[in-house]
Structures are given as structure tokens and as C-alpha cells.
Amino acid sequence: MIGQISGLLIEKQAPGIVIDIGGIGYEVRVPMTTFYVLPSLGSTIRLYTHFVVREDAQLLYGFAEERDRALFRSLIRVNGVGPKLGLTILSGMDGNAFASCVLQGDSAALVKLPGVGKKTAERLVIEMKDRLKDWDVPVDVLACGSADGGVRADAESALVALGYKTQEASRAIAAVNDNVSNSEELIRLALQSMVKI
């Protein structure tokens, strides 16, 4: 099991990054909440990791905070939620916003996340409520999805609804400046960045 990884950040292409450790480049998939806080290329970083071995692949998932990795591990234990959907959920909203949604029983807000249907959202609320009962939600996260991740999740969902692939939408949102305060402006800027490509 690989629990953490430290090295030189040599590539960033959401949702994947490459970290150089002694001349070997490790591909790591990260949620957008981690991607947003990554330093510039050439910087040294440390991520908490979760290693998944499948019949056809070996995948490494990375998180800026140990708490986010713990949440990811809890998410993938929910029936119907695999690593890919777990990463999508944590890309759509940060851990505090997700915990707030679950603790408030707001499955409607979770359905807005790409790939989360009504049944999955209800299952997440039911199965995660006990696991998150000790999660300290900061005072500034008053309502479910009120953190910046909610704006980005809304914008990404809108782009997916327009027919873009989730990965394309994530990349376009990541390319936009962090100072955007509403989803409409974020969507407009993301669409402009995709046209330039």
C-alpha cells in the first residue's frame, strides 16, 4: 500500500498529475479540490494517497489533506460508488460542503454533482451520515454546497449538460481564474477558454 508520495510536480493535466521521484514519474489522479491548491510545476509536493489495484490497472489517487483521503475511502465503501465517482464527488465540492449536505440530508444538492443520480445521492446521505457525525463543519459553510466548490460544481454540471465530457468540463473550469464568484461567469469564461483551444 502506498500511503503518501513526495516529489517534484512535473505535469498537471486535470484530473491527473505526474510526480517525479528519483527519475520515475508517478501518475496520480487528484480531485479538483486538490488540483486547485497545487503549486506551480517544478515545485516539491506531498500528497496522501490511496492505491487501487484492479485486474486491468493500478491507479494512485492523491489528496492534499489526510482528511480528504479518509473521506474518499469512506465514499468508495458506499454501494455503487467506485474510485472514479468518489473522485468526481470530491471534485464537485470540498469535504466540508459534502459533509454539510450529508448531515443536513440534502440529497437534492448531491444530485447536481456529475454522475450522481437520485438513488446514489440518497444512498450517500443514508450511509455517510454516521461516518460523518464527528466531522466539524466550519461556520463559514452555512449551507450545503455554499463553499467555492459548489460554484465550480454547478458550472461543471452545466458544461456536462451542454454535451461536454466531464474531463473536458473539469479542465475548462480549472483553467479559469479562481476569483470568479458565480457559476454563470465561470461557465462563460470556461466556454471561451475551450473555444481558444
C-alpha positions as CSV (number, residue, x, y, z in Angstrom):
1,M,0.0,0.0,0.0
2,I,1.3,3.4,-0.9
3,G,0.2,5.9,1.8
4,Q,1.9,9.1,0.7
5,I,4.0,10.4,-2.1
6,S,6.5,13.2,-2.1
7,G,8.4,14.6,-5.1
8,L,8.7,17.1,-7.9
9,L,5.5,18.1,-9.7
10,I,6.4,17.8,-13.4
11,E,2.9,17.7,-15.1
12,K,-0.6,19.0,-14.4
13,Q,-3.5,18.0,-16.6
14,A,-6.7,17.7,-14.6
15,P,-7.6,15.3,-13.1
16,G,-4.1,13.8,-13.4
17,I,-0.7,14.9,-12.3
18,V,2.8,13.4,-12.6
19,I,5.2,13.4,-9.7
20,D,8.9,12.7,-10.3
21,I,10.6,10.7,-7.6
22,G,14.2,9.7,-8.3
23,G,13.7,9.8,-12.0
24,I,10.4,7.8,-12.1
25,G,7.2,9.7,-12.9
26,Y,4.2,8.5,-10.9
27,E,0.8,9.3,-12.4
28,V,-1.6,10.4,-9.7
29,R,-5.3,11.2,-10.1
30,V,-6.5,14.1,-7.8
31,P,-9.8,15.7,-7.2
32,M,-10.2,19.2,-8.4
33,T,-10.3,20.4,-4.8
34,T,-6.6,19.2,-4.5
35,F,-5.8,20.3,-8.1
36,Y,-6.7,23.9,-7.2
37,V,-4.2,24.1,-4.4
38,L,-1.3,22.5,-6.3
39,P,1.9,24.6,-6.5
40,S,3.5,25.5,-9.9
41,L,5.3,23.0,-12.0
42,G,8.8,22.2,-10.7
43,S,7.7,22.5,-7.0
44,T,8.1,19.8,-4.4
45,I,4.7,18.4,-3.2
46,R,3.5,15.8,-0.8
47,L,0.1,14.0,-1.2
48,Y,-1.7,11.5,0.9
49,T,-2.5,8.6,-1.4
50,H,-4.9,5.7,-1.9
51,F,-3.7,2.8,-4.2
52,V,-6.2,0.8,-6.2
53,V,-5.3,-2.4,-7.9
54,R,-7.7,-3.8,-10.4
55,E,-7.4,-6.6,-12.9
56,D,-6.7,-4.2,-15.7
57,A,-5.0,-1.3,-14.0
58,Q,-3.1,0.0,-10.9
59,L,-4.3,3.5,-10.0
60,L,-2.9,6.0,-7.5
61,Y,-5.2,8.7,-6.1
62,G,-3.8,11.7,-4.3
63,F,-5.2,14.2,-1.8
64,A,-3.8,17.4,-0.3
65,E,-5.2,16.7,3.2
66,E,-5.3,13.4,5.1
67,R,-8.9,14.2,6.0
68,D,-9.9,14.2,2.2
69,R,-8.3,10.8,1.7
70,A,-10.2,9.4,4.7
71,L,-13.4,10.9,3.2
72,F,-12.6,9.3,-0.2
73,R,-12.0,5.9,1.4
74,S,-15.4,6.2,3.2
75,L,-17.1,7.2,-0.1
76,I,-15.8,4.2,-2.1
77,R,-17.2,1.9,0.6
78,V,-20.7,3.1,-0.3
79,N,-22.5,0.6,-2.5
80,G,-22.4,1.9,-6.1
81,V,-19.6,4.4,-5.6
82,G,-16.2,3.5,-7.0
83,P,-13.0,5.5,-7.1
84,K,-14.0,7.3,-10.3
85,L,-17.2,8.6,-8.8
86,G,-15.6,9.3,-5.4
87,L,-13.1,11.5,-7.2
88,T,-15.9,13.2,-9.1
89,I,-17.8,13.9,-5.9
90,L,-14.7,15.4,-4.2
91,S,-14.0,17.4,-7.4
92,G,-17.5,18.9,-7.3
93,M,-17.4,20.1,-3.7
94,D,-14.9,20.1,-0.9
95,G,-15.1,17.8,2.1
96,N,-16.8,20.4,4.3
97,A,-19.6,21.2,1.8
98,F,-20.1,17.4,1.2
99,A,-20.3,16.8,5.0
100,S,-22.8,19.6,5.3
101,C,-25.0,18.1,2.6
102,V,-25.0,14.7,4.2
103,L,-25.6,15.9,7.7
104,Q,-28.5,18.1,6.5
105,G,-29.9,15.2,4.5
106,D,-29.7,17.4,1.3
107,S,-29.7,14.7,-1.4
108,A,-31.0,17.2,-3.9
109,A,-27.7,19.1,-3.8
110,L,-25.7,15.9,-4.3
111,V,-27.7,15.1,-7.4
112,K,-26.3,18.2,-9.0
113,L,-22.8,16.6,-9.0
114,P,-21.9,14.9,-12.3
115,G,-22.5,11.2,-12.2
116,V,-24.7,11.3,-9.0
117,G,-28.3,10.2,-9.6
118,K,-31.1,10.4,-7.2
119,K,-30.7,6.9,-5.8
120,T,-26.9,7.3,-5.3
121,A,-27.4,10.6,-3.6
122,E,-30.0,9.1,-1.2
123,R,-27.7,6.2,-0.5
124,L,-24.8,8.6,0.2
125,V,-26.9,10.5,2.7
126,I,-28.0,7.3,4.5
127,E,-24.7,5.5,4.5
128,M,-22.4,8.5,5.2
129,K,-24.4,10.2,7.9
130,D,-23.0,8.0,10.7
131,R,-19.4,8.2,9.3
132,L,-19.5,12.0,9.2
133,K,-21.2,12.6,12.5
134,D,-17.9,13.8,14.1
135,W,-16.9,15.9,11.1
136,D,-16.5,19.6,12.2
137,V,-18.1,21.7,9.5
138,P,-16.7,25.3,9.7
139,V,-19.1,28.1,10.5
140,D,-18.5,29.7,7.1
141,V,-20.0,26.6,5.4
142,L,-23.6,27.6,6.5
143,A,-25.5,25.6,3.9
144,C,-24.8,22.6,1.7
145,G,-22.6,23.5,-1.2
146,S,-22.1,27.1,-0.2
147,A,-18.3,26.8,-0.4
148,D,-16.5,27.7,-3.6
149,G,-16.6,24.1,-4.7
150,G,-20.4,24.5,-5.1
151,V,-20.0,27.2,-7.7
152,R,-17.4,25.1,-9.6
153,A,-19.6,22.0,-9.4
154,D,-22.6,23.9,-10.8
155,A,-20.5,25.2,-13.7
156,E,-19.1,21.8,-14.4
157,S,-22.6,20.2,-14.3
158,A,-23.8,22.9,-16.7
159,L,-21.0,22.2,-19.2
160,V,-21.7,18.4,-19.0
161,A,-25.4,19.2,-19.7
162,L,-24.3,21.1,-22.7
163,G,-22.7,18.0,-24.1
164,Y,-19.0,18.3,-23.0
165,K,-17.3,15.3,-21.4
166,T,-16.7,15.5,-17.6
167,Q,-13.0,15.6,-18.1
168,E,-13.2,18.4,-20.7
169,A,-15.5,20.4,-18.4
170,S,-13.2,19.9,-15.4
171,R,-10.2,21.1,-17.5
172,A,-12.0,24.2,-18.7
173,I,-13.2,25.1,-15.2
174,A,-9.6,24.5,-13.8
175,A,-8.2,26.9,-16.5
176,V,-10.4,29.8,-15.2
177,N,-9.1,32.3,-12.6
178,D,-10.1,31.5,-9.0
179,N,-11.6,34.9,-8.4
180,V,-14.9,34.1,-10.2
181,S,-17.7,34.3,-7.7
182,N,-20.7,33.0,-9.6
183,S,-21.3,29.9,-11.8
184,E,-22.7,31.9,-14.8
185,E,-19.4,33.9,-15.1
186,L,-17.4,30.7,-14.6
187,I,-19.3,28.9,-17.4
188,R,-18.9,31.9,-19.8
189,L,-15.1,32.0,-19.2
190,A,-14.7,28.2,-19.4
191,L,-16.6,28.2,-22.7
192,Q,-14.3,31.0,-24.0
193,S,-11.2,29.0,-23.0
194,M,-12.4,25.9,-24.8
195,V,-13.0,27.9,-28.0
196,K,-9.4,29.1,-27.9
197,I,-8.1,25.6,-27.7
